[in-house]
C-alpha cells in the first residue's frame, strides 16, 4: 500500500512517498524537497560478516545527470566513478548515522540515495541525508535514530536555514548540521572567517530546526515502520574468556605499555605483551581463546586509555589536557617547485607543495550544482603507506583522502586572492610523511606556509587544530583534549577539527563515535580550538614566514593581464582558432581570454611573453588613417603588394605608391618577406586598407641641366 506524508521545511514542501518503489529493500522511500527528488533505499545482509571487528556500513550518494536534464560529457555517455562532491556527500550521510547503529552489529548494511531530480533551490545533499535516516528508521534494521539535517547560510548578517541557490552564492557560511532528538550528531562547515559565537548560534539554530524533521520522521515511523530485529548475532566475547585474558595482561602493565609519546615504542611494547599472552594460552592448551584475543586486547587497551584520561586526566604521551605537541614550521625545502612548506606536529609531518598555472588549468566540474562548474584552487591530500610504517604499495586515493583534501581546500578558500587580483590556477598537494593523528590539520598549516612561500597573496595565514573527547556515564562527565594524537583519536569519542585565521573560522569537520554532543561540549570545543589556533599562528607559523612573498619563484610562470575590446575577441581567436594558435606557436605562451575582454598571457620567457602581448594588442587595435607601420610583405600582385600590418590585418600598397619613380614591376621594389615601412592613407567604405610606401620616402632631387652658351 502506498502512503504519502508531507510537512514544510524552511518554507518549502518536504514530501515522502512509501510503498511505491523498491519494495524488496529493507526500507525505501521517495523523498522530495521542493522539486528535488531522492530515491533512498537500505538493505542489510541476513547474516553477520565473519572475521571483522567493525560495523560494515556502506553509504552511496549517486548523482544522475538526468536529474538536471543533461547527458554526461566525455566519450562514455554513462555516469562513471562518483565525483568528489558525491564522495563528500556520502561521508556526511555516514557520519551522523554510524554511531546510532549497535556497536556489536556486524551485518552488511548498504544505504543508497539516488538523485533523480534537482531543484537548485533545494539542496539534494540535505534531502539525501534526511531520506537516508528515514529509510533506516522505518526498516527492520536496528537503529537508534532518527536524524534530522539542515544547512545554514549567512547572508547580510542573517542566518538562513536551507538557503536558496541565489543565497548560497553570496553566503558567508556553508554549514551542515545533523541532530538526533537530543544532541548534535554532525557538523560540517566552510566559512568566511566567522566568529566562534556566531558559528555556535548557527549550529544551535540548525539543531532546533532539526527537531521538526526528527518529529516528522518519528510520525512516519509510528504509522508504517517495521519492527526492529533484536535477535541479530553479536560479536561479544564471553565474559569468562575476557576476564581471563585481562588478568594475564594486568592493568598496570597495559598502562605502562601505552604511556609513551612514541607511536613505534608503544606498538613494540603492546606487541610484546600480546606475544606473551599467545605463548601462555598455547602452553595451557587454550588455543581456542586465540580467536578472541584480538578483540579482548583492543577493548582492554581502549578501556585503559579512556580511564587514564577521564579519571586521572593523564594522556598517553604525558601532556596536559590542553597542551599541544611539539610543533615546527619550515619553508623552501624542495628546489624548483613554486612553493613548499612543511608542518610537523609531534610525530605527524606533512609536506605541502604549491604549483601555479594559467587559468586554463582550472578544473572543470561535471556535477549537478549549477554554482559549481569549475575549481580554480585545488588541494590534494596523499596518505602513503610508509607514513604509518606499513609495507604495502600505494593505492588510489579513497574517500578518506578526498575528504581530508576537501577540508584543507575549504579552509584556505576564504583567504585566497580573487582571480582579478591573482590570475593563476593554484594547486597544493599535501604529502603525509609521517602520521600520528591530525594530518588533515597539519595539511591546512602546511598549505598556508607553502602558498605564502610561493608568493600567493593570502589575506591571512590559516591554521588548523583538532580537539578530542572522552565521555563518562553522564553528559556532564567528559574530558576534552587539545591536539589529539592517533591513539586518542582511535579510542576517543570525537575528532572536532577547526581551521581558521585570527579573525575567525574557515572550516569545520567533526567525526564522532558517540550519540551526539551537548551545547556545552560544542562551546568548549570552539574555545579550545581558538586558543590552539592562535598559538600556532603566532608562535609557530609567523616566525617561519610572516607574510606572503611579494615575488613569485623564478620557476613559476609569469602571467600578465591585459584588457581588449570584447568585440575584438573573435579577431584574436581567429577562424577555428587559427590566429590564437599561431600566436601560441610563435611565442610558446598560454593564452586565456574571458568574455569581458580580459586576456591572460602566461609564459616563462619575458621576451616571448612581451611579443605575444604586442601581437594581441595589435590585433585588438583599430587601424586608422595616418598611422605608420612596419609591415611584412606577404603577397605580390601585378597591381601592388599586400602588406601584413598586424596579425590578420593586411593592406594594399598600390604599384603607384611603392616609389616616387615609375615602377614597371612590383618585384623590382619589394619581395615577399620584406619588412617595409608604410603609411595608412585610406580605409574605404568596404574596410579595405590602402597603404603608401612612397610618402615616407624622401623625394629625389631634380637634376638641373646647365646649358653653357658658347
C-alpha positions as CSV (number, residue, x, y, z in Angstrom):
1,X,0.0,0.0,0.0
2,X,1.3,3.4,-1.0
3,X,1.5,6.1,1.8
4,X,2.2,9.8,1.4
5,X,3.3,12.2,4.1
6,X,4.2,15.9,3.9
7,X,5.5,18.8,6.0
8,X,7.1,22.2,5.5
9,X,10.8,22.8,5.9
10,X,12.2,26.4,5.7
11,X,9.1,27.4,3.8
12,X,9.3,24.6,1.2
13,X,7.4,21.4,1.0
14,X,9.0,18.2,2.2
15,X,7.2,15.1,0.9
16,X,7.6,11.4,1.5
17,X,6.1,8.5,-0.5
18,X,6.5,5.0,0.8
19,X,5.4,1.7,-0.7
20,X,5.5,2.5,-4.4
21,X,9.2,1.9,-5.3
22,X,11.9,-0.6,-4.4
23,X,9.8,-2.9,-2.4
24,X,12.4,-5.6,-1.9
25,X,14.7,-3.4,0.1
26,X,14.6,-3.4,3.9
27,X,13.5,0.2,3.7
28,X,12.8,2.5,0.8
29,X,11.2,5.9,0.2
30,X,10.9,8.6,-2.5
31,X,11.6,11.9,-0.7
32,X,11.1,15.3,-2.3
33,X,12.1,18.7,-1.1
34,X,10.7,21.3,-3.4
35,X,11.2,19.5,-6.7
36,X,14.5,17.9,-5.6
37,X,13.7,14.1,-5.5
38,X,15.8,11.4,-3.9
39,X,15.1,7.6,-4.0
40,X,16.6,6.2,-0.8
41,X,17.0,2.5,0.0
42,X,18.7,0.5,2.7
43,X,19.5,-3.2,2.6
44,X,21.0,-5.4,5.3
45,X,22.5,-8.9,4.9
46,X,20.8,-11.7,6.8
47,X,24.0,-12.9,8.4
48,X,26.9,-11.1,10.0
49,X,30.1,-10.7,8.2
50,X,32.8,-13.1,9.6
51,X,36.3,-12.1,10.6
52,X,35.8,-8.4,11.1
53,X,35.9,-6.2,14.1
54,X,33.9,-3.2,12.7
55,X,30.4,-2.4,11.5
56,X,30.4,-2.8,7.7
57,X,28.2,0.2,6.7
58,X,28.4,1.5,3.1
59,X,26.7,4.8,2.1
60,X,26.4,5.7,-1.6
61,X,25.2,9.0,-3.0
62,X,24.5,8.6,-6.7
63,X,24.4,11.6,-9.0
64,X,22.3,11.1,-12.1
65,X,22.6,13.6,-14.9
66,X,19.1,13.2,-16.0
67,X,18.2,14.9,-12.7
68,X,19.3,18.2,-14.3
69,X,18.3,17.4,-17.9
70,X,21.9,16.7,-19.1
71,X,23.7,13.9,-20.9
72,X,27.1,13.1,-19.3
73,X,30.1,14.6,-21.0
74,X,33.0,12.7,-22.5
75,X,33.2,9.6,-24.7
76,X,31.2,7.3,-22.5
77,X,27.7,8.6,-22.1
78,X,27.1,6.9,-18.7
79,X,27.7,8.0,-15.2
80,X,31.0,6.6,-14.0
81,X,33.0,6.9,-10.8
82,X,31.5,9.2,-8.2
83,X,32.5,12.8,-8.3
84,X,34.3,14.4,-5.3
85,X,31.1,16.1,-4.4
86,X,29.3,12.7,-4.3
87,X,32.0,11.2,-2.2
88,X,31.8,14.1,0.3
89,X,28.1,13.8,0.5
90,X,28.3,10.1,1.2
91,X,30.6,10.9,4.0
92,X,28.3,13.5,5.6
93,X,25.4,11.0,5.4
94,X,27.5,8.3,7.0
95,X,29.0,10.3,9.9
96,X,25.8,11.2,11.9
97,X,24.2,7.8,11.3
98,X,27.1,5.3,12.0
99,X,27.1,5.9,15.8
100,X,23.4,5.1,16.1
101,X,23.8,1.5,14.9
102,X,24.5,-1.1,17.6
103,X,28.3,-1.3,18.3
104,X,28.3,-5.1,18.0
105,X,26.3,-5.2,14.8
106,X,28.3,-6.9,12.0
107,X,25.7,-7.4,9.2
108,X,26.5,-5.6,6.0
109,X,24.3,-2.5,5.6
110,X,24.2,-0.6,2.3
111,X,22.4,2.8,2.1
112,X,21.9,4.2,-1.4
113,X,20.5,7.6,-2.2
114,X,19.9,8.3,-5.9
115,X,19.4,11.8,-7.1
116,X,16.5,11.7,-9.5
117,X,15.6,15.4,-9.8
118,X,17.3,18.6,-8.7
119,X,15.7,21.9,-7.8
120,X,18.7,24.2,-7.4
121,X,16.9,26.0,-4.5
122,X,16.5,22.7,-2.5
123,X,19.8,21.0,-1.7
124,X,19.9,17.4,-2.9
125,X,22.6,16.7,-0.2
126,X,20.3,17.7,2.6
127,X,17.4,15.8,1.0
128,X,19.5,12.7,0.8
129,X,20.6,13.0,4.4
130,X,17.0,13.2,5.6
131,X,16.0,10.4,3.2
132,X,18.8,8.1,4.4
133,X,17.8,8.4,8.1
134,X,14.2,7.9,7.2
135,X,14.6,4.7,5.3
136,X,16.8,3.1,8.0
137,X,14.4,4.2,10.7
138,X,11.3,2.7,9.0
139,X,13.2,-0.5,8.2
140,X,13.7,-3.6,10.4
141,X,17.4,-2.8,10.8
142,X,18.4,-1.9,14.4
143,X,19.0,1.9,14.6
144,X,18.7,4.5,17.4
145,X,17.5,7.3,15.1
146,X,16.1,9.3,13.5
147,X,18.4,12.1,12.4
148,X,17.4,15.5,11.0
149,X,19.8,17.5,8.8
150,X,19.7,21.1,7.5
151,X,22.1,23.6,6.0
152,X,22.6,27.2,7.3
153,X,23.8,30.2,5.3
154,X,24.8,33.7,6.4
155,X,23.5,36.4,4.2
156,X,24.0,40.1,5.2
157,X,24.5,39.0,8.8
158,X,21.3,37.0,8.9
159,X,21.3,33.2,9.5
160,X,19.3,31.4,6.8
161,X,18.0,27.8,7.0
162,X,18.5,25.9,3.8
163,X,19.5,28.9,1.7
164,X,18.4,29.0,-2.0
165,X,20.8,28.9,-4.9
166,X,21.0,32.7,-5.1
167,X,21.5,33.0,-1.3
168,X,24.3,30.3,-1.3
169,X,26.2,32.3,-4.0
170,X,26.5,35.3,-1.6
171,X,26.6,33.5,1.7
172,X,29.5,33.8,4.1
173,X,28.7,30.4,5.6
174,X,28.0,26.9,4.3
175,X,27.1,24.9,7.4
176,X,25.5,21.5,7.6
177,X,24.3,20.2,10.9
178,X,22.7,16.8,11.8
179,X,20.9,16.2,15.1
180,X,19.1,13.4,16.9
181,X,16.2,14.2,19.2
182,X,18.5,15.4,21.9
183,X,22.0,16.1,20.6
184,X,24.1,17.4,17.7
185,X,25.4,14.5,15.7
186,X,27.5,16.1,12.9
187,X,28.9,19.5,12.0
188,X,30.5,20.3,8.6
189,X,31.3,23.9,7.6
190,X,33.1,26.3,5.3
191,X,33.0,30.0,6.3
192,X,34.4,33.4,5.5
193,X,36.2,33.8,8.9
194,X,33.1,33.6,11.0
195,X,33.5,34.2,14.7
196,X,33.0,31.3,17.2
197,X,30.0,32.8,18.9
198,X,28.1,33.3,15.6
199,X,29.0,29.8,14.5
200,X,27.7,28.4,17.8
201,X,24.4,30.3,17.3
202,X,24.1,28.9,13.7
203,X,24.6,25.4,15.0
204,X,22.0,25.8,17.7
205,X,19.5,27.3,15.2
206,X,20.0,24.3,12.9
207,X,19.7,21.9,15.9
208,X,16.3,23.5,16.7
209,X,15.0,23.1,13.2
210,X,16.3,19.5,13.1
211,X,13.8,18.7,15.8
212,X,11.0,19.3,13.4
213,X,12.5,16.8,11.0
214,X,13.0,14.2,13.7
215,X,9.4,14.6,14.8
216,X,8.2,14.2,11.2
217,X,10.2,11.0,10.7
218,X,9.0,9.6,14.0
219,X,5.4,10.2,12.9
220,X,6.1,8.3,9.7
221,X,7.8,5.5,11.6
222,X,4.9,5.2,14.0
223,X,2.5,4.8,11.1
224,X,4.3,2.4,8.8
225,X,7.7,1.4,10.3
226,X,8.7,-2.2,10.6
227,X,9.5,-3.9,13.9
228,X,13.3,-3.8,14.6
229,X,15.3,-7.0,14.6
230,X,16.8,-7.5,18.0
231,X,17.9,-11.1,17.7
232,X,20.9,-10.5,15.5
233,X,24.2,-12.3,16.1
234,X,26.6,-10.2,18.2
235,X,30.4,-10.3,18.4
236,X,30.6,-10.1,22.1
237,X,33.4,-12.2,23.7
238,X,32.3,-14.5,26.5
239,X,32.9,-12.8,29.9
240,X,35.0,-15.7,31.3
241,X,37.4,-15.6,28.4
242,X,37.6,-11.9,28.5
243,X,38.3,-11.8,32.3
244,X,41.0,-14.5,32.0
245,X,42.9,-12.7,29.2
246,X,42.7,-9.3,31.0
247,X,44.0,-10.9,34.2
248,X,47.0,-12.3,32.2
249,X,47.8,-8.8,31.0
250,X,47.2,-6.7,34.1
251,X,46.0,-3.1,34.5
252,X,49.4,-1.7,35.4
253,X,51.3,-3.4,32.6
254,X,48.8,-2.2,29.9
255,X,49.0,1.3,31.3
256,X,52.8,1.2,31.2
257,X,52.8,-0.1,27.6
258,X,50.5,2.7,26.2
259,X,52.1,5.5,28.2
260,X,54.7,7.0,25.7
261,X,54.8,9.8,23.2
262,X,56.4,7.5,20.6
263,X,54.0,5.6,18.4
264,X,56.5,2.9,17.4
265,X,57.7,2.3,21.0
266,X,54.0,1.9,22.1
267,X,53.4,-0.6,19.3
268,X,56.5,-2.6,20.2
269,X,55.5,-2.7,23.8
270,X,51.9,-3.8,23.0
271,X,53.2,-6.5,20.6
272,X,55.5,-7.9,23.3
273,X,52.5,-8.3,25.7
274,X,50.3,-9.9,23.0
275,X,53.1,-12.3,22.0
276,X,53.5,-13.3,25.6
277,X,49.7,-14.0,26.0
278,X,49.7,-16.1,22.9
279,X,52.5,-18.2,24.3
280,X,50.7,-18.7,27.6
281,X,47.4,-19.6,26.0
282,X,49.2,-22.1,23.7
283,X,51.1,-23.6,26.6
284,X,47.9,-24.0,28.6
285,X,46.2,-25.7,25.7
286,X,43.7,-22.9,25.2
287,X,44.3,-22.3,21.5
288,X,40.5,-21.7,21.1
289,X,40.9,-18.5,23.1
290,X,43.3,-17.1,20.5
291,X,40.5,-16.2,18.1
292,X,39.1,-13.9,20.9
293,X,42.5,-12.4,21.8
294,X,42.5,-9.5,19.3
295,X,39.0,-8.3,20.3
296,X,39.8,-8.6,24.1
297,X,43.2,-6.9,23.7
298,X,41.7,-4.0,21.7
299,X,38.9,-3.4,24.2
300,X,41.2,-3.6,27.2
301,X,43.7,-1.1,25.6
302,X,40.8,1.2,24.8
303,X,39.4,0.9,28.3
304,X,42.8,1.6,29.8
305,X,43.4,4.7,27.7
306,X,40.0,6.1,28.4
307,X,40.2,5.5,32.1
308,X,43.6,7.2,32.3
309,X,42.2,10.3,30.5
310,X,38.8,10.5,32.1
311,X,39.6,9.7,35.7
312,X,43.2,10.6,36.1
313,X,43.5,13.3,33.4
314,X,46.6,11.5,32.2
315,X,47.2,11.5,28.5
316,X,49.2,8.6,26.9
317,X,52.1,10.9,26.0
318,X,52.1,12.7,29.3
319,X,50.8,16.1,28.0
320,X,48.3,18.3,29.9
321,X,44.7,18.2,28.6
322,X,45.1,21.5,26.7
323,X,48.8,21.1,25.7
324,X,49.8,20.9,22.1
325,X,52.5,18.6,20.9
326,X,56.0,20.0,19.9
327,X,55.5,21.9,16.6
328,X,57.7,23.1,13.8
329,X,57.2,25.0,10.6
330,X,59.6,25.1,7.6
331,X,59.5,26.5,4.1
332,X,61.6,26.3,0.9
333,X,62.6,22.6,1.4
334,X,62.2,21.5,-2.2
335,X,64.0,23.2,-5.1
336,X,62.3,24.3,-8.3
337,X,58.8,23.8,-7.1
338,X,56.8,27.1,-6.9
339,X,56.4,26.9,-3.2
340,X,56.9,24.4,-0.3
341,X,56.0,24.3,3.3
342,X,56.3,21.5,6.0
343,X,54.4,21.4,9.2
344,X,55.4,19.0,12.0
345,X,53.2,18.2,15.0
346,X,54.7,15.6,17.2
347,X,55.2,12.5,15.0
348,X,52.8,13.9,12.4
349,X,54.6,15.5,9.5
350,X,53.0,16.9,6.3
351,X,54.9,18.5,3.4
352,X,52.7,20.7,1.0
353,X,53.9,21.7,-2.4
354,X,52.3,24.6,-4.4
355,X,52.0,24.8,-8.2
356,X,50.9,27.9,-10.1
357,X,49.5,27.7,-13.6
358,X,47.4,29.7,-16.1
359,X,43.6,29.9,-15.7
360,X,43.4,27.3,-18.4
361,X,44.5,24.8,-15.8
362,X,41.3,25.5,-13.8
363,X,39.5,22.2,-13.1
364,X,36.2,21.8,-14.9
365,X,33.5,20.2,-12.7
366,X,30.8,18.0,-14.2
367,X,28.2,17.8,-11.5
368,X,24.6,18.7,-10.6
369,X,25.2,22.0,-8.9
370,X,24.9,24.9,-11.3
371,X,27.1,27.0,-9.0
372,X,30.0,24.6,-9.1
373,X,31.2,24.4,-12.7
374,X,34.9,25.0,-12.1
375,X,37.5,24.9,-9.4
376,X,40.5,27.4,-9.5
377,X,42.0,26.2,-6.3
378,X,42.7,22.5,-5.9
379,X,44.0,20.8,-2.8
380,X,45.0,17.1,-2.9
381,X,46.0,15.0,0.1
382,X,48.1,11.9,-0.2
383,X,48.4,9.3,2.6
384,X,51.2,6.8,1.6
385,X,51.6,3.6,3.5
386,X,55.1,4.5,4.7
387,X,53.6,7.3,6.7
388,X,52.3,4.7,9.2
389,X,55.1,2.2,8.7
390,X,53.2,-0.2,6.5
391,X,54.9,-2.2,3.9
392,X,52.5,-2.2,1.0
393,X,52.2,-0.5,-2.3
394,X,50.3,2.8,-2.6
395,X,46.7,2.7,-3.9
396,X,44.4,5.3,-5.5
397,X,43.0,8.0,-3.2
398,X,40.0,6.7,-1.2
399,X,37.1,8.5,0.5
400,X,39.3,9.5,3.4
401,X,41.9,11.2,1.2
402,X,39.2,13.0,-0.8
403,X,37.6,14.2,2.5
404,X,40.8,15.4,4.1
405,X,41.8,17.2,0.9
406,X,38.4,18.9,0.7
407,X,38.7,20.1,4.3
408,X,42.0,21.7,3.7
409,X,40.8,23.2,0.5
410,X,37.7,24.6,2.2
411,X,39.9,26.1,5.0
412,X,42.1,28.1,2.6
413,X,39.5,29.3,0.1
414,X,38.3,32.3,2.1
415,X,41.8,33.8,2.3
416,X,42.8,33.3,-1.4
417,X,43.1,36.4,-3.6
418,X,40.4,36.8,-6.3
419,X,41.1,35.9,-9.9
420,X,41.3,39.6,-10.7
421,X,44.0,40.1,-8.1
422,X,45.9,37.0,-8.8
423,X,45.1,35.4,-12.3
424,X,46.5,32.0,-11.6
425,X,45.1,28.5,-11.1
426,X,46.5,27.1,-7.9
427,X,47.2,23.5,-6.8
428,X,48.5,22.4,-3.5
429,X,49.5,18.8,-2.7
430,X,49.9,17.6,0.8
431,X,52.2,14.6,1.2
432,X,51.8,13.0,4.6
433,X,55.3,11.9,5.5
434,X,54.5,10.6,9.0
435,X,51.2,10.1,10.7
436,X,50.2,10.0,14.3
437,X,46.9,12.0,14.3
438,X,45.7,15.3,12.9
439,X,47.2,15.0,9.5
440,X,44.4,17.0,8.0
441,X,45.1,19.9,10.3
442,X,48.8,19.7,9.5
443,X,47.8,19.9,5.9
444,X,46.0,23.2,6.5
445,X,49.0,24.6,8.2
446,X,51.4,23.3,5.6
447,X,49.3,24.6,2.8
448,X,49.2,28.1,4.3
449,X,53.0,28.1,4.6
450,X,53.5,26.7,1.1
451,X,51.2,29.3,-0.5
452,X,52.8,32.2,1.2
453,X,56.3,30.9,0.3
454,X,55.1,30.7,-3.3
455,X,54.1,34.4,-3.3
456,X,50.3,33.8,-3.4
457,X,48.9,37.0,-1.6
458,X,46.8,35.3,1.1
459,X,44.6,37.7,3.1
460,X,45.7,35.9,6.2
461,X,47.5,32.8,7.3
462,X,45.3,29.8,8.2
463,X,46.0,27.2,10.9
464,X,44.1,24.0,11.8
465,X,43.8,22.1,15.1
466,X,41.5,19.4,16.5
467,X,40.2,18.6,19.9
468,X,39.1,15.1,21.1
469,X,36.6,14.0,23.7
470,X,36.3,11.2,26.2
471,X,32.9,10.9,27.9
472,X,31.7,9.1,31.0
473,X,28.3,7.9,32.1
474,X,26.6,11.4,32.1
475,X,26.5,14.4,29.8
476,X,28.5,16.4,32.4
477,X,31.2,13.8,32.8
478,X,33.6,14.5,29.9
479,X,37.2,15.5,29.2
480,X,38.3,17.4,26.2
481,X,41.8,17.0,24.7
482,X,43.6,19.6,22.6
483,X,45.6,18.4,19.6
484,X,44.8,14.6,19.7
485,X,47.3,12.1,18.6
486,X,46.4,8.9,16.8
487,X,45.7,6.7,19.9
488,X,43.4,9.4,21.4
489,X,41.5,9.7,18.1
490,X,41.3,5.9,17.8
491,X,39.9,5.3,21.3
492,X,38.2,8.7,21.9
493,X,34.7,9.8,21.1
494,X,35.2,12.7,18.8
495,X,37.6,14.4,16.4
496,X,36.5,18.0,16.2
497,X,38.6,19.7,13.5
498,X,38.6,23.5,13.1
499,X,40.6,25.6,10.6
500,X,40.7,29.4,10.7
501,X,42.6,32.7,11.0
502,X,43.0,35.3,13.7
503,X,39.6,36.7,12.7
504,X,37.5,33.5,12.7
505,X,36.6,30.1,11.5
506,X,37.1,29.0,7.8
507,X,36.3,25.3,8.1
508,X,34.9,22.6,10.4
509,X,34.7,18.9,10.2
510,X,33.5,16.6,13.0
511,X,33.9,12.9,13.3
512,X,32.1,11.3,16.2
513,X,31.6,7.8,17.7
514,X,29.0,8.6,20.4
515,X,25.3,9.5,20.1
516,X,25.7,13.3,20.0
517,X,27.2,16.4,21.6
518,X,25.7,18.8,24.1
519,X,25.9,22.6,23.6
520,X,28.4,22.8,26.4
521,X,30.8,20.4,24.6
522,X,30.5,22.3,21.4
523,X,31.1,25.6,23.1
524,X,34.2,24.3,24.9
525,X,35.5,22.7,21.7
526,X,35.3,26.1,20.0
527,X,37.2,27.8,22.8
528,X,40.0,25.2,22.9
529,X,40.5,25.2,19.1
530,X,40.5,29.0,19.1
531,X,43.3,29.1,21.7
532,X,45.3,26.4,19.9
533,X,44.8,28.1,16.5
534,X,46.1,31.4,17.7
535,X,49.1,29.8,19.4
536,X,50.1,28.0,16.1
537,X,49.6,31.2,14.0
538,X,51.6,33.5,16.3
539,X,54.3,31.3,17.8
540,X,55.0,28.7,15.1
541,X,53.9,29.9,11.6
542,X,54.7,33.6,11.8
543,X,58.4,33.0,12.7
544,X,58.6,30.8,9.6
545,X,57.0,33.3,7.2
546,X,55.2,36.3,8.5
547,X,53.6,37.4,5.2
548,X,53.3,36.2,1.6
549,X,56.3,36.9,-0.5
550,X,56.0,39.8,-2.9
551,X,57.6,38.0,-5.8
552,X,56.9,34.6,-7.4
553,X,59.5,31.8,-7.8
554,X,61.8,32.1,-10.8
555,X,60.3,28.8,-11.9
556,X,56.7,29.9,-11.7
557,X,55.0,31.1,-14.9
558,X,54.6,34.8,-15.3
559,X,51.0,35.8,-16.0
560,X,50.2,39.3,-17.4
561,X,46.7,40.5,-17.7
562,X,45.7,43.0,-20.4
563,X,42.2,44.1,-21.5
564,X,40.9,44.4,-25.0
565,X,37.7,45.4,-26.6
566,X,35.4,42.4,-26.2
567,X,34.3,42.9,-29.8
568,X,37.8,42.1,-30.9
569,X,38.0,38.7,-29.1
570,X,36.9,36.9,-32.3
571,X,39.7,38.5,-34.2
572,X,42.3,37.5,-31.6
573,X,41.0,33.9,-31.7
574,X,40.5,33.9,-35.5
575,X,38.6,31.4,-37.6
576,X,38.6,27.9,-35.9
577,X,41.3,29.3,-33.5
578,X,43.8,29.8,-36.3
579,X,45.1,33.2,-35.1
580,X,45.4,32.4,-31.4
581,X,47.1,29.1,-32.2
582,X,49.5,30.9,-34.4
583,X,50.4,33.3,-31.6
584,X,50.9,30.4,-29.2
585,X,53.1,28.5,-31.7
586,X,55.2,31.6,-32.3
587,X,55.8,32.6,-28.7
588,X,55.3,29.5,-26.7
589,X,52.9,31.2,-24.2
590,X,49.5,30.1,-22.9
591,X,46.6,32.4,-23.5
592,X,43.2,32.6,-21.7
593,X,40.5,35.0,-22.9
594,X,37.4,36.0,-20.8
595,X,34.2,37.2,-22.3
596,X,34.6,40.6,-20.7
597,X,37.8,41.2,-22.7
598,X,40.4,40.2,-20.1
599,X,43.3,38.4,-21.6
600,X,45.8,36.4,-19.5
601,X,49.2,35.7,-21.1
602,X,51.2,33.0,-19.3
603,X,54.9,32.4,-20.2
604,X,58.3,31.8,-18.7
605,X,60.3,33.8,-21.3
606,X,59.8,37.6,-20.7
607,X,60.7,38.5,-24.3
608,X,58.3,36.0,-25.9
609,X,55.6,37.0,-23.4
610,X,56.1,40.6,-24.4
611,X,55.9,39.6,-28.1
612,X,52.6,37.8,-27.5
613,X,51.2,40.9,-25.8
614,X,52.3,43.1,-28.7
615,X,50.6,40.8,-31.2
616,X,47.3,40.6,-29.3
617,X,47.2,44.4,-28.6
618,X,47.9,44.9,-32.3
619,X,45.1,42.7,-33.4
620,X,42.7,44.4,-31.0
621,X,43.8,47.8,-32.1
622,X,41.7,49.7,-34.7
623,X,43.8,50.8,-37.7
624,X,43.3,54.4,-38.5
625,X,44.2,56.6,-41.5
626,X,47.5,58.4,-41.0
627,X,49.2,55.7,-38.9
628,X,52.6,54.3,-39.8
629,X,53.5,50.6,-39.5
630,X,56.5,48.4,-40.1
631,X,54.8,45.6,-42.1
632,X,55.7,42.4,-43.8
633,X,55.2,41.8,-47.5
634,X,53.0,38.7,-47.8
635,X,51.8,38.7,-51.4
636,X,52.7,40.3,-54.7
637,X,50.2,41.1,-57.4
638,X,50.8,42.8,-60.7
639,X,49.0,45.8,-59.4
640,X,50.7,46.1,-56.0
641,X,51.9,44.4,-52.8
642,X,49.9,43.2,-49.8
643,X,51.5,44.0,-46.5
644,X,50.6,42.5,-43.1
645,X,50.4,45.4,-40.7
646,X,49.3,43.3,-37.7
647,X,48.5,39.6,-37.4
648,X,45.4,39.0,-39.6
649,X,45.3,42.6,-40.9
650,X,46.6,43.4,-44.4
651,X,46.6,46.4,-46.6
652,X,47.5,47.1,-50.2
653,X,50.4,49.2,-51.4
654,X,49.3,50.0,-55.0
655,X,52.2,49.8,-57.5
656,X,51.9,53.6,-57.9
657,X,52.5,54.0,-54.2
658,X,55.7,52.0,-54.0
659,X,58.2,54.6,-55.1
660,X,58.3,58.2,-56.4
661,X,59.7,57.0,-59.7
662,X,57.7,54.9,-62.1
663,X,57.7,51.2,-61.2
664,X,57.4,48.8,-64.1
665,X,57.1,45.6,-61.9
666,X,56.3,45.2,-58.2
667,X,59.1,42.7,-57.9
668,X,61.6,45.4,-58.9
669,X,61.0,47.2,-55.5
670,X,59.9,44.6,-52.9
671,X,59.8,40.8,-52.4
672,X,57.7,38.5,-50.2
673,X,59.1,38.5,-46.7
674,X,60.5,42.1,-46.9
675,X,59.8,44.4,-43.9
676,X,58.8,47.8,-45.2
677,X,57.5,51.0,-43.6
678,X,54.1,52.1,-44.8
679,X,51.5,54.7,-44.0
680,X,47.8,54.2,-44.0
681,X,46.4,56.7,-46.5
682,X,42.8,55.5,-46.7
683,X,40.3,53.0,-45.3
684,X,37.5,52.8,-47.8
685,X,33.8,52.1,-47.1
686,X,34.4,48.4,-47.5
687,X,37.1,48.4,-44.8
688,X,39.9,47.9,-47.3
689,X,43.2,49.4,-46.2
690,X,45.2,51.4,-48.7
691,X,48.8,52.0,-48.0
692,X,51.7,54.1,-49.3
693,X,55.4,53.5,-49.1
694,X,56.5,56.4,-51.2
695,X,55.0,59.1,-48.9
696,X,57.5,58.0,-46.3
697,X,60.5,58.2,-48.8
698,X,62.5,61.3,-49.4
699,X,61.7,62.8,-52.8
700,X,64.7,62.6,-55.2
701,X,66.3,66.0,-56.2
702,X,65.7,67.2,-59.7
703,X,68.8,67.3,-61.9
704,X,69.3,70.8,-63.3
705,X,70.7,71.0,-66.8
706,X,73.1,73.8,-67.2
707,X,73.5,75.0,-70.8
708,X,76.5,76.9,-71.5
709,X,76.3,79.5,-74.1
710,X,79.0,79.4,-76.4
